C-alpha cells in the first residue's frame, strides 16, 4: 500500500509557484513539494505569502489543478 501511495504522489503535477525553504537548504529535496511536511513553511511565488492569488492557503495538497493560479512544472500536460 505504501508503494501505491508513493507512486500516486509522484504522478501528481506540482505547481511551479509553490515554494518551501526546504528546497534551499542542504539536503532539501522535492518530496516537500509532493507531500506536506509539517515542519516546512510554504509560500506562493505569485504573492510571496502563504496565501495564493485566489486567497487560499498554499501547500502541496492545496495547490492543484482546481485552482485558477495553478501552473504545473514543465507546462500544461498534453493528456
Backbone atoms as SQL, in Angstrom:
CREATE TABLE atoms (id INTEGER PRIMARY KEY, chain TEXT, resi INTEGER, resn TEXT, atom TEXT, x REAL, y REAL, z REAL);
INSERT INTO atoms VALUES
  (1, 'A', 1, 'UNK', 'N', 0.828, -1.197, 0.000),
  (2, 'A', 1, 'UNK', 'CA', 0.000, 0.000, 0.000),
  (3, 'A', 1, 'UNK', 'C', 0.870, 1.258, 0.000),
  (4, 'A', 2, 'UNK', 'N', 1.977, 1.221, 0.715),
  (5, 'A', 2, 'UNK', 'CA', 2.871, 2.377, 0.742),
  (6, 'A', 2, 'UNK', 'C', 3.424, 2.666, -0.649),
  (7, 'A', 3, 'UNK', 'N', 3.745, 1.615, -1.395),
  (8, 'A', 3, 'UNK', 'CA', 4.254, 1.812, -2.754),
  (9, 'A', 3, 'UNK', 'C', 3.202, 2.471, -3.635),
  (10, 'A', 4, 'UNK', 'N', 1.917, 2.083, -3.461),
  (11, 'A', 4, 'UNK', 'CA', 0.847, 2.703, -4.239),
  (12, 'A', 4, 'UNK', 'C', 0.733, 4.179, -3.916),
  (13, 'A', 5, 'UNK', 'N', 0.813, 4.525, -2.636),
  (14, 'A', 5, 'UNK', 'CA', 0.726, 5.933, -2.229),
  (15, 'A', 5, 'UNK', 'C', 1.883, 6.719, -2.826),
  (16, 'A', 6, 'UNK', 'N', 3.084, 6.178, -2.752),
  (17, 'A', 6, 'UNK', 'CA', 4.257, 6.870, -3.278),
  (18, 'A', 6, 'UNK', 'C', 4.173, 7.112, -4.764),
  (19, 'A', 7, 'UNK', 'N', 3.722, 6.121, -5.525),
  (20, 'A', 7, 'UNK', 'CA', 3.651, 6.306, -6.971),
  (21, 'A', 7, 'UNK', 'C', 2.557, 7.295, -7.354),
  (22, 'A', 8, 'UNK', 'N', 1.442, 7.322, -6.618),
  (23, 'A', 8, 'UNK', 'CA', 0.386, 8.281, -6.950),
  (24, 'A', 8, 'UNK', 'C', 0.818, 9.703, -6.613),
  (25, 'A', 9, 'UNK', 'N', 1.600, 9.876, -5.550),
  (26, 'A', 9, 'UNK', 'CA', 2.087, 11.201, -5.200),
  (27, 'A', 9, 'UNK', 'C', 3.050, 11.728, -6.250),
  (28, 'A', 10, 'UNK', 'N', 3.893, 10.856, -6.779),
  (29, 'A', 10, 'UNK', 'CA', 4.877, 11.291, -7.767),
  (30, 'A', 10, 'UNK', 'C', 4.249, 11.568, -9.117),
  (31, 'A', 11, 'UNK', 'N', 3.073, 11.021, -9.382),
  (32, 'A', 11, 'UNK', 'CA', 2.393, 11.259, -10.649),
  (33, 'A', 11, 'UNK', 'C', 1.550, 12.520, -10.624),
  (34, 'A', 12, 'UNK', 'N', 1.386, 13.125, -9.464),
  (35, 'A', 12, 'UNK', 'CA', 0.572, 14.330, -9.334),
  (36, 'A', 12, 'UNK', 'C', 1.393, 15.539, -9.784),
  (37, 'A', 13, 'UNK', 'N', 0.819, 16.430, -10.595),
  (38, 'A', 13, 'UNK', 'CA', 1.570, 17.617, -11.022),
  (39, 'A', 13, 'UNK', 'C', 1.842, 18.562, -9.854),
  (40, 'A', 14, 'UNK', 'N', 2.965, 19.239, -9.919),
  (41, 'A', 14, 'UNK', 'CA', 3.388, 20.173, -8.876),
  (42, 'A', 14, 'UNK', 'C', 3.311, 21.578, -9.450),
  (43, 'A', 15, 'UNK', 'N', 2.767, 22.512, -8.681),
  (44, 'A', 15, 'UNK', 'CA', 2.666, 23.889, -9.145),
  (45, 'A', 15, 'UNK', 'C', 4.047, 24.545, -9.127),
  (46, 'A', 16, 'UNK', 'N', 4.386, 25.206, -10.212),
  (47, 'A', 16, 'UNK', 'CA', 5.696, 25.860, -10.299),
  (48, 'A', 16, 'UNK', 'C', 5.819, 27.061, -9.363),
  (49, 'A', 17, 'UNK', 'N', 4.708, 27.562, -8.837),
  (50, 'A', 17, 'UNK', 'CA', 4.746, 28.707, -7.932),
  (51, 'A', 17, 'UNK', 'C', 4.826, 28.320, -6.465),
  (52, 'A', 18, 'UNK', 'N', 4.707, 27.031, -6.158),
  (53, 'A', 18, 'UNK', 'CA', 4.782, 26.556, -4.777),
  (54, 'A', 18, 'UNK', 'C', 6.238, 26.489, -4.338),
  (55, 'A', 19, 'UNK', 'N', 6.550, 27.122, -3.229),
  (56, 'A', 19, 'UNK', 'CA', 7.924, 27.143, -2.718),
  (57, 'A', 19, 'UNK', 'C', 7.967, 26.763, -1.246),
  (58, 'A', 20, 'UNK', 'N', 9.100, 26.260, -0.843),
  (59, 'A', 20, 'UNK', 'CA', 9.361, 25.960, 0.555),
  (60, 'A', 20, 'UNK', 'C', 10.842, 26.179, 0.825),
  (61, 'A', 21, 'UNK', 'N', 11.155, 26.598, 2.021),
  (62, 'A', 21, 'UNK', 'CA', 12.537, 26.854, 2.398),
  (63, 'A', 21, 'UNK', 'C', 13.384, 25.583, 2.312),
  (64, 'A', 22, 'UNK', 'N', 12.735, 24.429, 2.475),
  (65, 'A', 22, 'UNK', 'CA', 13.457, 23.156, 2.432),
  (66, 'A', 22, 'UNK', 'C', 14.178, 22.943, 1.103),
  (67, 'A', 23, 'UNK', 'N', 13.702, 23.564, 0.035),
  (68, 'A', 23, 'UNK', 'CA', 14.366, 23.430, -1.265),
  (69, 'A', 23, 'UNK', 'C', 15.696, 24.166, -1.320),
  (70, 'A', 24, 'UNK', 'N', 15.869, 25.143, -0.459),
  (71, 'A', 24, 'UNK', 'CA', 17.057, 25.989, -0.498),
  (72, 'A', 24, 'UNK', 'C', 18.074, 25.636, 0.575),
  (73, 'A', 25, 'UNK', 'N', 17.839, 24.552, 1.310),
  (74, 'A', 25, 'UNK', 'CA', 18.769, 24.133, 2.351),
  (75, 'A', 25, 'UNK', 'C', 19.530, 22.892, 1.896),
  (76, 'A', 26, 'UNK', 'N', 20.743, 22.705, 2.380),
  (77, 'A', 26, 'UNK', 'CA', 21.482, 21.493, 2.013),
  (78, 'A', 26, 'UNK', 'C', 20.695, 20.251, 2.416),
  (79, 'A', 27, 'UNK', 'N', 20.593, 19.316, 1.514),
  (80, 'A', 27, 'UNK', 'CA', 19.850, 18.086, 1.781),
  (81, 'A', 27, 'UNK', 'C', 18.364, 18.201, 1.505),
  (82, 'A', 28, 'UNK', 'N', 17.912, 19.388, 1.098),
  (83, 'A', 28, 'UNK', 'CA', 16.500, 19.564, 0.766),
  (84, 'A', 28, 'UNK', 'C', 16.139, 18.765, -0.478),
  (85, 'A', 29, 'UNK', 'N', 14.887, 18.341, -0.565),
  (86, 'A', 29, 'UNK', 'CA', 14.500, 17.562, -1.737),
  (87, 'A', 29, 'UNK', 'C', 13.089, 17.917, -2.181),
  (88, 'A', 30, 'UNK', 'N', 12.711, 17.412, -3.332),
  (89, 'A', 30, 'UNK', 'CA', 11.399, 17.715, -3.906),
  (90, 'A', 30, 'UNK', 'C', 10.247, 17.049, -3.155),
  (91, 'A', 31, 'UNK', 'N', 10.546, 16.107, -2.264),
  (92, 'A', 31, 'UNK', 'CA', 9.483, 15.444, -1.505),
  (93, 'A', 31, 'UNK', 'C', 8.636, 16.475, -0.762),
  (94, 'A', 32, 'UNK', 'N', 9.232, 17.593, -0.354),
  (95, 'A', 32, 'UNK', 'CA', 8.495, 18.643, 0.349),
  (96, 'A', 32, 'UNK', 'C', 7.501, 19.365, -0.551),
  (97, 'A', 33, 'UNK', 'N', 7.632, 19.222, -1.873),
  (98, 'A', 33, 'UNK', 'CA', 6.652, 19.802, -2.792),
  (99, 'A', 33, 'UNK', 'C', 5.569, 18.798, -3.180),
  (100, 'A', 34, 'UNK', 'N', 5.813, 17.534, -2.887),
  (101, 'A', 34, 'UNK', 'CA', 4.866, 16.486, -3.233),
  (102, 'A', 34, 'UNK', 'C', 3.944, 16.173, -2.064),
  (103, 'A', 35, 'UNK', 'N', 4.493, 16.189, -0.881),
  (104, 'A', 35, 'UNK', 'CA', 3.748, 15.830, 0.325),
  (105, 'A', 35, 'UNK', 'C', 4.016, 16.891, 1.383),
  (106, 'A', 36, 'UNK', 'N', 2.978, 17.376, 2.050),
  (107, 'A', 36, 'UNK', 'CA', 3.148, 18.427, 3.050),
  (108, 'A', 36, 'UNK', 'C', 3.993, 17.934, 4.207),
  (109, 'A', 37, 'UNK', 'N', 5.027, 18.701, 4.520),
  (110, 'A', 37, 'UNK', 'CA', 5.877, 18.433, 5.670),
  (111, 'A', 37, 'UNK', 'C', 5.435, 19.389, 6.773),
  (112, 'A', 38, 'UNK', 'N', 5.011, 18.882, 7.930),
  (113, 'A', 38, 'UNK', 'CA', 4.524, 19.767, 8.988),
  (114, 'A', 38, 'UNK', 'C', 5.591, 20.728, 9.524),
  (115, 'A', 39, 'UNK', 'N', 6.856, 20.461, 9.217),
  (116, 'A', 39, 'UNK', 'CA', 7.940, 21.315, 9.696),
  (117, 'A', 39, 'UNK', 'C', 8.393, 22.321, 8.642),
  (118, 'A', 40, 'UNK', 'N', 7.746, 22.336, 7.483),
  (119, 'A', 40, 'UNK', 'CA', 8.102, 23.264, 6.409),
  (120, 'A', 40, 'UNK', 'C', 7.104, 24.411, 6.324),
  (121, 'A', 41, 'UNK', 'N', 7.591, 25.543, 5.883),
  (122, 'A', 41, 'UNK', 'CA', 6.731, 26.686, 5.587),
  (123, 'A', 41, 'UNK', 'C', 6.614, 26.780, 4.081),
  (124, 'A', 42, 'UNK', 'N', 5.404, 27.016, 3.597),
  (125, 'A', 42, 'UNK', 'CA', 5.152, 27.109, 2.163),
  (126, 'A', 42, 'UNK', 'C', 4.704, 28.511, 1.805),
  (127, 'A', 43, 'UNK', 'N', 5.068, 28.956, 0.587),
  (128, 'A', 43, 'UNK', 'CA', 4.591, 30.238, 0.081),
  (129, 'A', 43, 'UNK', 'C', 4.403, 30.133, -1.425),
  (130, 'A', 44, 'UNK', 'N', 3.646, 31.077, -1.949),
  (131, 'A', 44, 'UNK', 'CA', 3.386, 31.146, -3.376),
  (132, 'A', 44, 'UNK', 'C', 4.292, 32.218, -3.977),
  (133, 'A', 45, 'UNK', 'N', 4.960, 31.893, -5.065),
  (134, 'A', 45, 'UNK', 'CA', 5.829, 32.873, -5.725),
  (135, 'A', 45, 'UNK', 'C', 5.047, 34.024, -6.352),
  (136, 'A', 46, 'UNK', 'N', 3.762, 33.825, -6.601),
  (137, 'A', 46, 'UNK', 'CA', 2.939, 34.899, -7.176),
  (138, 'A', 46, 'UNK', 'C', 2.684, 36.006, -6.157),
  (139, 'A', 47, 'UNK', 'N', 2.444, 35.612, -4.905),
  (140, 'A', 47, 'UNK', 'CA', 2.095, 36.582, -3.868),
  (141, 'A', 47, 'UNK', 'C', 3.200, 36.764, -2.830),
  (142, 'A', 48, 'UNK', 'N', 4.153, 35.832, -2.815),
  (143, 'A', 48, 'UNK', 'CA', 5.239, 35.812, -1.819),
  (144, 'A', 48, 'UNK', 'C', 4.696, 35.701, -0.389),
  (145, 'A', 49, 'UNK', 'N', 3.532, 35.071, -0.244),
  (146, 'A', 49, 'UNK', 'CA', 2.930, 34.827, 1.067),
  (147, 'A', 49, 'UNK', 'C', 2.404, 33.391, 1.103),
  (148, 'A', 50, 'UNK', 'N', 1.856, 33.005, 2.249),
  (149, 'A', 50, 'UNK', 'CA', 1.285, 31.666, 2.432),
  (150, 'A', 50, 'UNK', 'C', -0.090, 31.534, 1.797),
  (151, 'A', 51, 'UNK', 'N', -0.552, 32.607, 1.163),
  (152, 'A', 51, 'UNK', 'CA', -1.855, 32.621, 0.505),
  (153, 'A', 51, 'UNK', 'C', -1.637, 32.918, -0.972),
  (154, 'A', 52, 'UNK', 'N', -2.289, 32.141, -1.839),
  (155, 'A', 52, 'UNK', 'CA', -2.155, 32.339, -3.273),
  (156, 'A', 52, 'UNK', 'C', -2.993, 33.500, -3.766),
  (157, 'A', 53, 'UNK', 'N', -2.919, 33.818, -5.063),
  (158, 'A', 53, 'UNK', 'CA', -3.682, 34.930, -5.626),
  (159, 'A', 53, 'UNK', 'C', -5.201, 34.720, -5.557),
  (160, 'A', 54, 'UNK', 'N', -5.622, 33.487, -5.302),
  (161, 'A', 54, 'UNK', 'CA', -7.054, 33.202, -5.161),
  (162, 'A', 54, 'UNK', 'C', -7.507, 33.238, -3.696),
  (163, 'A', 55, 'UNK', 'N', -6.667, 33.768, -2.816),
  (164, 'A', 55, 'UNK', 'CA', -6.953, 33.925, -1.377),
  (165, 'A', 55, 'UNK', 'C', -7.129, 32.595, -0.647),
  (166, 'A', 56, 'UNK', 'N', -6.478, 31.539, -1.127),
  (167, 'A', 56, 'UNK', 'CA', -6.482, 30.249, -0.444),
  (168, 'A', 56, 'UNK', 'C', -5.064, 29.905, -0.038),
  (169, 'A', 57, 'UNK', 'N', -4.930, 29.187, 1.103),
  (170, 'A', 57, 'UNK', 'CA', -3.607, 28.808, 1.590),
  (171, 'A', 57, 'UNK', 'C', -2.908, 27.866, 0.616),
  (172, 'A', 58, 'UNK', 'N', -1.578, 27.944, 0.595),
  (173, 'A', 58, 'UNK', 'CA', -0.778, 27.096, -0.288),
  (174, 'A', 58, 'UNK', 'C', -0.148, 25.952, 0.489),
  (175, 'A', 59, 'UNK', 'N', -0.072, 24.811, -0.146),
  (176, 'A', 59, 'UNK', 'CA', 0.597, 23.611, 0.356),
  (177, 'A', 59, 'UNK', 'C', 0.582, 22.605, -0.787),
  (178, 'A', 60, 'UNK', 'N', 1.353, 21.535, -0.689),
  (179, 'A', 60, 'UNK', 'CA', 1.323, 20.543, -1.761),
  (180, 'A', 60, 'UNK', 'C', -0.080, 19.977, -2.016),
  (181, 'A', 61, 'UNK', 'N', -0.869, 19.800, -0.979),
  (182, 'A', 61, 'UNK', 'CA', -2.221, 19.271, -1.159),
  (183, 'A', 61, 'UNK', 'C', -3.182, 20.323, -1.714),
  (184, 'A', 62, 'UNK', 'N', -2.986, 21.578, -1.358),
  (185, 'A', 62, 'UNK', 'CA', -3.909, 22.641, -1.780),
  (186, 'A', 62, 'UNK', 'C', -3.618, 23.182, -3.173),
  (187, 'A', 63, 'UNK', 'N', -2.377, 23.114, -3.602),
  (188, 'A', 63, 'UNK', 'CA', -2.000, 23.668, -4.903),
  (189, 'A', 63, 'UNK', 'C', -2.166, 22.589, -5.972),
  (190, 'A', 64, 'UNK', 'N', -3.329, 22.599, -6.612),
  (191, 'A', 64, 'UNK', 'CA', -3.642, 21.573, -7.601),
  (192, 'A', 64, 'UNK', 'C', -4.401, 22.190, -8.778),
  (193, 'A', 65, 'UNK', 'N', -4.801, 21.353, -9.704),
  (194, 'A', 65, 'UNK', 'CA', -5.443, 21.817, -10.940),
  (195, 'A', 65, 'UNK', 'C', -6.763, 22.551, -10.722),
  (196, 'A', 66, 'UNK', 'N', -7.363, 22.387, -9.541),
  (197, 'A', 66, 'UNK', 'CA', -8.652, 23.045, -9.293),
  (198, 'A', 66, 'UNK', 'C', -8.502, 24.554, -9.089),
  (199, 'A', 67, 'UNK', 'N', -7.288, 25.033, -8.906),
  (200, 'A', 67, 'UNK', 'CA', -7.053, 26.460, -8.676),
  (201, 'A', 67, 'UNK', 'C', -6.729, 27.158, -9.994),
  (202, 'A', 68, 'UNK', 'N', -7.270, 28.353, -10.181),
  (203, 'A', 68, 'UNK', 'CA', -7.033, 29.091, -11.424),
  (204, 'A', 68, 'UNK', 'C', -5.582, 29.537, -11.557),
  (205, 'A', 69, 'UNK', 'N', -4.882, 29.666, -10.447),
  (206, 'A', 69, 'UNK', 'CA', -3.491, 30.119, -10.476),
  (207, 'A', 69, 'UNK', 'C', -2.500, 28.966, -10.681),
  (208, 'A', 70, 'UNK', 'N', -2.966, 27.729, -10.720),
  (209, 'A', 70, 'UNK', 'CA', -2.091, 26.558, -10.826),
  (210, 'A', 70, 'UNK', 'C', -1.380, 26.516, -12.172),
  (211, 'A', 71, 'UNK', 'N', -0.039, 26.370, -12.111),
  (212, 'A', 71, 'UNK', 'CA', 0.788, 26.226, -13.313),
  (213, 'A', 71, 'UNK', 'C', 1.727, 25.053, -13.068),
  (214, 'A', 72, 'UNK', 'N', 1.506, 23.917, -13.722),
  (215, 'A', 72, 'UNK', 'CA', 2.349, 22.747, -13.461),
  (216, 'A', 72, 'UNK', 'C', 3.783, 22.940, -13.929),
  (217, 'A', 73, 'UNK', 'N', 4.705, 22.355, -13.191),
  (218, 'A', 73, 'UNK', 'CA', 6.112, 22.373, -13.588),
  (219, 'A', 73, 'UNK', 'C', 6.219, 21.666, -14.933),
  (220, 'A', 74, 'UNK', 'N', 6.865, 22.281, -15.873),
  (221, 'A', 74, 'UNK', 'CA', 7.022, 21.706, -17.204),
  (222, 'A', 74, 'UNK', 'C', 5.915, 22.068, -18.163),
  (223, 'A', 75, 'UNK', 'N', 4.946, 22.878, -17.729),
  (224, 'A', 75, 'UNK', 'CA', 3.869, 23.277, -18.617),
  (225, 'A', 75, 'UNK', 'C', 2.627, 22.415, -18.462),
  (226, 'A', 76, 'UNK', 'N', 1.633, 22.716, -19.261),
  (227, 'A', 76, 'UNK', 'CA', 0.359, 22.003, -19.196),
  (228, 'A', 76, 'UNK', 'C', 0.506, 20.607, -19.803),
  (229, 'A', 77, 'UNK', 'N', 0.037, 19.570, -19.070),
  (230, 'A', 77, 'UNK', 'CA', 0.116, 18.207, -19.626),
  (231, 'A', 77, 'UNK', 'C', -0.731, 18.069, -20.893),
  (232, 'A', 78, 'UNK', 'N', -0.290, 17.232, -21.807),
  (233, 'A', 78, 'UNK', 'CA', -0.980, 17.060, -23.083),
  (234, 'A', 78, 'UNK', 'C', -2.241, 16.222, -22.927),
  (235, 'A', 79, 'UNK', 'N', -2.259, 15.271, -22.021),
  (236, 'A', 79, 'UNK', 'CA', -3.436, 14.390, -21.860),
  (237, 'A', 79, 'UNK', 'C', -4.432, 15.137, -21.083);
